[in-house]
């Protein structure tokens, strides 16, 4: 049986003859600047390109890219199951009532006097509190203990 690929495994491949010259130039420049770190720089590009070509097989999941400039603490926070549940509920609310979400954004972007601005912030906090009190909002208490 052939060796299966898994994270950390080394793979190699040949560039196709029809590889555009600008891609080859980019790869050569990257190899020169990165040296031994070259493969760790191109591996994410390879994985992302393959990931983009794979059809979405599970309709209950949707992948979102995360910003590259997050700290380790921010990345760990995003990986938390409670954070994922909260983000899921926010997406659900935006999907079920997008007009209200955009209306709220438009209200917060209008230029106003300082007193009116604080009233808008209070109003936005009321909307957030209302959202969190919704019956469909996930119970994030960990009752498994």
Secondary structure as UniProt FT lines:
FT   TURN            7..8
FT   TURN            17..18
FT   HELIX           21..34
FT   HELIX           35..37
FT   HELIX           38..53
FT   TURN            59..60
FT   TURN            68..69
FT   HELIX           72..79
FT   HELIX           81..96
FT   HELIX           98..109
FT   HELIX           114..133
FT   TURN            135..136
FT   TURN            143..144
//
